Amino acid sequence: MGLNRAVNLADVREAARRRLPRPVFDTIDGGADDERTMRRNEAAFEDLLISPRPFADVATRSTATTVLGRSVSTPVLLAPTGGARVAHRHAELAVAAAAATRDTVYVQSTVTSYALEDVASVADGRAWYQLYLPEHRAQTAAMIDRVAAAGYQALVLTVDTAVFGGRERDRRNGTALPVRIRPRLALEGAARPGWALDFIRGAVPGPWQQIRGLPVRATQEQILASPSPVTWADLRQVRALWHGPLVVKGVLGPESCGRMMDEGVDAVIVSNHGGRQLDGVPATIEALPAVVDAVAGRAEVLLDGGVRRGTDVLKALALGARAVLVGRPYLFGLAAGGQAGVEKVLDLLHLELDRAMALAGCATVEDIDRRLVTRARG
C-alpha cells in the first residue's frame, strides 16, 4: 500500500509500516504497558452513534471554524510529538509547512530536531509551542522569551509527564529517544533502504544536533533523562511570563478545571498522551463531556487521542470540543511521504468530516451539538 493509494488513515499507517524499520514503527505506534488506553481511545468512538437530521439544507457546507481566535479550514490540529526526525529527515519543518498549506495549527514540541525559530519560520504564523518545563525552573523565563520572540501564537503546557510511561515495545526493541543506530535497528534498517538513506542523509549534522543555543537543547536533554511534575506554582509562573493564549494539555477530569480558569488558562486539551503515559485511564472522548461541563464556556476545550476518522471529529465536536488534534496519523503520513504525507492525512480527515456533516445534516461546524450523538447500548 503506497501513499498515493491510501483512502483512509489506516492505509497511511500501513504505508508507513512498510517503509519504517520495526523498532521505529513501534516507537510511533506503541503505547504504555498493555496499551489498553491506547486501544480504548479509538474503541470509545465506536460506542457513540450519530443521529442524522433530515430535511437539512446541506448543499453548501463549511468545515471552517476558529480556535483561540485563529481561523482554521478544518477543526483538526497537529498535536505535539517528540522525535519526528525518526519518521523523516525534514521532521518538524515538513509538519509545520503542511499545517501552513492546509490552514491549520501545528503544535511544536519542546523535543524537536530543528530550532524552534526555524520551525516557526515555515509555519506562517500557524504554530503553537508545547512546553516541557526545565528541571531548573530558573530557565523557564528564557525559554518563554525565546518562544515569544519566534512568533508562536500560543503556549501549551503539558501536565501528564511527571515520569515517562512504560513503553514496553521500545524496551523490547532497545530503542529510546533520541534514536541511535543500534544492532537491531541497523539490521532492520538494511531491509528498509529508503528509510535508511533518508535517516543517514539527515544525519549531517546529526539528528538532535541542529538545535541552536540554550536553554531549549539543555531542556530537551533534561526531559529525556528525567521529566518533572508540573505544580500549581509552575502554572502561575508560566501564566505570568507568557502574555499570549495559554493551553493546558493532559486534562482527564473536571476536578481542576475551575481552578485552571481562575489561574488564567485559555484552553484545555483533554488528553491521555495517546495512551503513552498512564495505562488504564479513560478514553479522551469518554472524559470530554465532564470537562466541557466543568469549564462551562470559560475556556475552549480541545481533544486528542484516538481520532482516526472524520466521523470521530464530528462526534468530538458534538460533545463540546472546539477542535481535535492528531499525532500518530500525521507521523505516519510524514514517514510515508514527508510534507505531502502530512497534507494527505489532513485532506482525508477534511474530506471525511465534510461528508459526515452532509450526511448528518450539518452545514456548518456551528450546527454540530450534543443532540447529534447518542451512546450505543449493550
C-alpha positions as CSV (number, residue, x, y, z in Angstrom):
1,M,0.0,0.0,0.0
2,G,1.6,3.3,-1.2
3,L,0.7,6.7,0.0
4,N,-1.0,7.6,-3.3
5,R,-3.4,4.7,-3.0
6,A,-4.3,5.5,0.6
7,V,-8.0,6.1,1.0
8,N,-8.1,6.4,4.8
9,L,-5.7,6.8,7.8
10,A,-5.4,3.0,8.2
11,D,-3.9,2.9,4.7
12,V,-1.5,5.7,5.6
13,R,-0.4,3.8,8.7
14,E,0.2,0.7,6.5
15,A,2.3,2.7,4.1
16,A,4.4,3.9,7.0
17,R,4.7,0.4,8.4
18,R,6.1,-0.9,5.1
19,R,8.7,1.9,5.0
20,L,9.9,2.0,8.6
21,P,12.1,-0.4,10.5
22,R,10.1,-2.3,13.0
23,P,11.7,-0.6,16.1
24,V,11.0,2.9,14.6
25,F,7.4,1.9,13.7
26,D,6.8,0.6,17.2
27,T,8.2,3.8,18.7
28,I,5.5,5.8,16.9
29,D,2.7,3.2,17.1
30,G,3.1,1.9,20.6
31,G,1.6,2.9,23.9
32,A,2.2,2.3,27.6
33,D,2.2,-1.1,29.4
34,D,-0.6,-3.3,27.9
35,E,-1.7,-0.5,25.6
36,R,-5.3,-0.7,26.8
37,T,-5.8,3.1,27.0
38,M,-4.3,3.5,23.5
39,R,-6.8,1.0,22.1
40,R,-9.7,2.4,24.2
41,N,-9.1,5.8,22.7
42,E,-10.2,4.5,19.3
43,A,-12.8,2.0,20.5
44,A,-14.7,4.5,22.6
45,F,-15.6,6.4,19.4
46,E,-17.4,3.3,18.2
47,D,-19.7,3.4,21.3
48,L,-21.1,6.8,20.0
49,L,-23.8,6.8,17.4
50,I,-24.7,9.7,15.1
51,S,-28.4,10.7,14.8
52,P,-28.7,12.3,11.4
53,R,-31.1,15.3,11.0
54,P,-33.4,15.0,8.0
55,F,-34.5,17.9,5.8
56,A,-31.4,20.0,6.5
57,D,-30.1,22.1,3.6
58,V,-26.5,20.9,3.3
59,A,-26.0,21.7,-0.4
60,T,-23.3,24.2,0.7
61,R,-21.1,23.3,3.7
62,S,-18.1,24.7,5.5
63,T,-15.8,22.9,8.0
64,A,-14.1,26.2,8.9
65,T,-14.0,27.4,12.5
66,T,-11.8,29.3,14.9
67,V,-9.5,28.1,17.6
68,L,-8.3,30.6,20.2
69,G,-9.4,33.4,17.8
70,R,-7.5,31.9,14.8
71,S,-9.4,30.7,11.8
72,V,-8.7,27.2,10.6
73,S,-10.0,25.4,7.5
74,T,-11.0,22.3,9.5
75,P,-11.1,21.7,13.2
76,V,-8.2,19.3,13.1
77,L,-4.9,20.5,14.5
78,L,-1.5,18.7,14.6
79,A,-0.5,17.6,18.1
80,P,3.0,17.9,19.6
81,T,5.0,14.8,19.0
82,G,8.7,14.3,20.0
83,G,11.2,12.7,17.8
84,A,9.6,13.3,14.4
85,R,13.1,13.0,12.9
86,V,12.8,9.2,13.1
87,A,10.0,9.3,10.6
88,H,11.5,11.7,8.1
89,R,14.6,13.9,7.9
90,H,12.6,17.1,7.4
91,A,10.7,16.3,10.6
92,E,9.0,19.3,12.2
93,L,9.8,21.5,9.2
94,A,7.7,19.4,7.0
95,V,4.9,19.2,9.5
96,A,4.8,23.0,10.0
97,A,4.8,23.6,6.3
98,A,1.9,21.1,5.8
99,A,-0.1,23.0,8.5
100,A,0.5,26.2,6.7
101,T,-0.6,24.9,3.4
102,R,-3.8,23.4,4.9
103,D,-4.6,26.4,7.0
104,T,-4.5,24.8,10.4
105,V,-2.3,24.8,13.6
106,Y,0.8,22.8,14.4
107,V,1.8,22.5,18.0
108,Q,5.6,22.2,18.1
109,S,7.1,20.0,20.8
110,T,9.9,21.0,23.0
111,V,11.6,17.7,22.0
112,T,12.5,18.6,18.4
113,S,15.0,18.1,15.7
114,Y,15.2,21.6,14.5
115,A,15.5,25.0,16.1
116,L,12.1,26.4,17.2
117,E,12.8,29.6,15.2
118,D,13.3,27.5,12.0
119,V,10.0,25.7,12.5
120,A,8.2,29.0,13.2
121,S,9.6,30.5,10.0
122,V,7.8,27.9,7.8
123,A,4.6,27.7,9.9
124,D,3.5,31.1,8.6
125,G,2.0,32.2,11.9
126,R,0.1,28.9,12.5
127,A,2.3,27.4,15.2
128,W,1.8,26.9,19.0
129,Y,4.6,25.8,21.2
130,Q,4.3,22.9,23.6
131,L,6.4,23.4,26.7
132,Y,8.0,20.9,28.9
133,L,9.4,22.7,31.9
134,P,13.1,22.6,32.5
135,E,14.3,20.8,35.7
136,H,15.9,24.1,36.7
137,R,12.9,26.4,36.8
138,A,15.1,29.5,36.5
139,Q,15.5,28.7,32.8
140,T,11.7,28.9,32.2
141,A,11.7,32.7,31.6
142,A,14.5,32.5,29.0
143,M,12.7,29.7,27.2
144,I,9.4,31.5,27.1
145,D,11.1,34.7,25.9
146,R,12.6,32.7,23.1
147,V,9.3,31.2,22.1
148,A,7.6,34.6,22.1
149,A,10.4,36.1,20.0
150,A,10.0,33.3,17.4
151,G,6.3,34.3,16.9
152,Y,4.5,31.3,18.4
153,Q,0.8,32.2,18.9
154,A,0.0,30.1,22.0
155,L,1.8,28.2,24.7
156,V,0.8,24.6,25.5
157,L,1.8,23.4,29.0
158,T,1.8,19.6,29.2
159,V,1.0,18.3,32.7
160,D,0.8,14.5,32.4
161,T,4.5,13.6,32.3
162,A,5.7,13.6,35.9
163,V,7.5,10.5,34.8
164,F,7.5,8.7,31.4
165,G,5.1,5.9,30.8
166,G,6.2,2.3,30.4
167,R,6.8,2.0,26.7
168,E,7.3,-1.8,26.6
169,R,7.6,-2.1,22.8
170,D,10.6,0.3,23.0
171,R,12.1,-1.6,25.8
172,R,11.9,-4.9,23.9
173,N,13.3,-3.2,20.8
174,G,16.0,-1.5,22.8
175,T,15.1,1.9,21.4
176,A,14.7,5.3,23.0
177,L,14.8,9.0,22.1
178,P,16.9,10.2,20.6
179,V,17.1,7.2,18.3
180,R,20.6,5.9,17.7
181,I,21.7,3.2,15.4
182,R,22.0,0.0,17.5
183,P,22.4,-3.6,16.1
184,R,18.7,-4.4,15.8
185,L,17.9,-1.1,14.2
186,A,20.8,-1.4,11.8
187,L,19.6,-4.9,10.8
188,E,16.0,-3.7,10.3
189,G,17.2,-0.6,8.5
190,A,19.1,-2.6,6.0
191,A,15.8,-4.1,4.9
192,R,14.3,-0.6,4.6
193,P,16.8,1.2,2.4
194,G,14.5,4.1,1.7
195,W,14.3,4.9,5.3
196,A,17.9,4.2,6.0
197,L,19.1,6.6,3.2
198,D,16.8,9.3,4.5
199,F,18.0,8.9,8.1
200,I,21.7,9.0,7.0
201,R,21.2,12.0,4.7
202,G,19.7,13.9,7.6
203,A,22.4,12.9,10.0
204,V,24.9,15.5,8.8
205,P,24.7,17.3,11.1
206,G,23.1,14.5,13.0
207,P,19.6,14.3,14.4
208,W,19.2,16.4,17.6
209,Q,22.3,18.5,16.7
210,Q,20.6,21.3,14.9
211,I,19.2,22.9,18.0
212,R,20.5,26.5,18.3
213,G,21.5,27.6,21.8
214,L,20.4,27.1,25.3
215,P,18.1,26.6,27.2
216,V,16.0,24.6,24.7
217,R,18.6,22.0,23.9
218,A,19.6,21.6,27.6
219,T,15.9,21.3,28.4
220,Q,15.4,18.5,25.9
221,E,18.3,16.5,27.4
222,Q,16.8,17.0,30.9
223,I,13.3,15.9,29.7
224,L,14.6,12.8,28.1
225,A,16.7,11.9,31.1
226,S,14.2,12.8,33.9
227,P,10.9,14.6,33.4
228,S,9.4,16.5,36.3
229,P,5.9,17.2,37.6
230,V,4.1,20.4,37.0
231,T,2.7,22.2,40.1
232,W,0.2,25.0,40.5
233,A,3.1,27.2,41.3
234,D,4.6,26.3,37.9
235,L,1.3,27.2,36.2
236,R,1.2,30.6,37.9
237,Q,4.8,31.2,36.9
238,V,4.1,30.3,33.2
239,R,1.0,32.4,33.1
240,A,2.9,35.4,34.5
241,L,5.7,35.0,32.0
242,W,3.6,34.2,28.9
243,H,1.4,37.0,27.5
244,G,-0.5,35.1,24.8
245,P,-3.1,32.4,25.0
246,L,-2.2,29.6,27.5
247,V,-3.3,26.0,26.9
248,V,-3.0,23.1,29.4
249,K,-2.7,19.6,27.9
250,G,-3.3,16.4,29.8
251,V,-6.7,17.0,31.4
252,L,-8.9,14.0,32.0
253,G,-11.4,15.1,34.6
254,P,-13.4,18.1,35.8
255,E,-11.8,18.5,39.2
256,S,-9.1,21.1,38.4
257,C,-10.9,22.9,35.6
258,G,-12.3,25.7,37.7
259,R,-9.0,26.5,39.3
260,M,-7.2,26.4,36.0
261,M,-9.7,29.0,34.7
262,D,-9.1,31.1,37.7
263,E,-5.3,30.9,37.0
264,G,-5.9,32.4,33.6
265,V,-5.8,29.3,31.3
266,D,-7.5,30.0,27.9
267,A,-7.9,26.4,26.7
268,V,-7.5,22.8,27.9
269,I,-6.7,19.7,25.9
270,V,-8.5,16.6,27.0
271,S,-5.6,14.1,26.5
272,N,-4.1,10.9,27.9
273,H,-0.9,11.4,25.8
274,G,-2.3,9.0,23.2
275,G,-2.2,6.2,25.7
276,R,1.5,6.5,26.2
277,Q,1.6,7.5,29.8
278,L,-0.7,6.0,32.5
279,D,-2.4,2.9,31.2
280,G,-5.9,2.2,32.4
281,V,-7.3,5.8,32.3
282,P,-10.5,6.8,30.4
283,A,-10.5,7.3,26.7
284,T,-10.4,11.0,25.9
285,I,-13.8,11.0,24.2
286,E,-15.3,9.5,27.4
287,A,-13.7,12.2,29.6
288,L,-14.6,15.1,27.3
289,P,-18.3,15.8,28.3
290,A,-17.5,16.2,32.0
291,V,-14.5,18.6,31.2
292,V,-16.7,20.6,28.9
293,D,-19.4,21.0,31.6
294,A,-16.8,21.9,34.2
295,V,-15.2,24.6,32.0
296,A,-18.6,26.0,31.4
297,G,-17.6,28.2,28.5
298,R,-14.8,30.0,30.3
299,A,-12.2,28.5,28.0
300,E,-12.1,26.4,24.9
301,V,-11.8,22.6,25.1
302,L,-9.8,20.6,22.6
303,L,-9.3,16.8,22.4
304,D,-6.6,14.4,21.2
305,G,-6.4,10.7,21.3
306,G,-8.0,8.1,19.0
307,V,-9.2,10.3,16.2
308,R,-8.9,8.2,13.0
309,R,-12.0,9.3,11.0
310,G,-13.9,12.3,10.1
311,T,-16.8,10.9,12.0
312,D,-14.6,10.9,15.1
313,V,-14.1,14.6,14.6
314,L,-17.8,15.1,14.3
315,K,-18.5,13.2,17.5
316,A,-15.9,15.1,19.4
317,L,-17.3,18.4,18.2
318,A,-20.8,17.2,19.2
319,L,-19.7,16.6,22.7
320,G,-18.2,20.0,23.1
321,A,-14.7,20.0,21.7
322,R,-13.7,23.1,19.8
323,A,-11.3,21.1,17.7
324,V,-9.3,17.9,17.8
325,L,-5.6,17.2,17.5
326,V,-4.0,14.2,15.8
327,G,-0.5,12.8,16.5
328,R,0.3,9.3,15.2
329,P,-1.7,9.7,12.0
330,Y,0.4,12.6,10.8
331,L,3.7,10.9,11.9
332,F,2.7,8.0,9.7
333,G,1.9,10.4,6.9
334,L,5.3,12.1,7.5
335,A,7.0,8.7,7.3
336,A,5.2,7.7,4.2
337,G,5.7,10.9,2.2
338,G,7.2,13.8,4.1
339,Q,5.2,17.0,3.9
340,A,2.9,15.6,1.2
341,G,2.1,12.7,3.6
342,V,1.1,15.1,6.4
343,E,-1.1,17.0,3.9
344,K,-2.7,13.7,2.8
345,V,-3.7,13.0,6.4
346,L,-5.3,16.4,6.8
347,D,-7.0,16.1,3.4
348,L,-8.5,12.7,4.3
349,L,-9.9,14.0,7.6
350,H,-11.3,17.1,5.9
351,L,-13.0,15.0,3.2
352,E,-14.5,12.6,5.7
353,L,-15.7,15.4,8.1
354,D,-17.3,17.2,5.2
355,R,-19.1,14.1,4.1
356,A,-20.1,13.2,7.6
357,M,-21.5,16.7,8.1
358,A,-23.6,16.4,4.9
359,L,-25.0,13.0,5.8
360,A,-25.7,14.1,9.4
361,G,-27.5,17.3,8.4
362,C,-24.9,19.9,9.5
363,A,-24.0,22.7,7.0
364,T,-21.5,24.3,9.4
365,V,-19.5,23.4,12.4
366,E,-21.9,25.6,14.5
367,D,-24.7,23.2,13.6
368,I,-23.0,20.3,15.5
369,D,-24.2,19.8,19.1
370,R,-24.8,17.1,21.6
371,R,-28.2,16.2,20.2
372,L,-26.3,14.7,17.2
373,V,-24.8,11.8,19.1
374,T,-26.1,9.1,21.4
375,R,-24.3,6.3,23.2
376,A,-24.8,2.7,22.0
377,R,-26.5,0.4,24.4
378,G,-25.2,-3.0,25.4
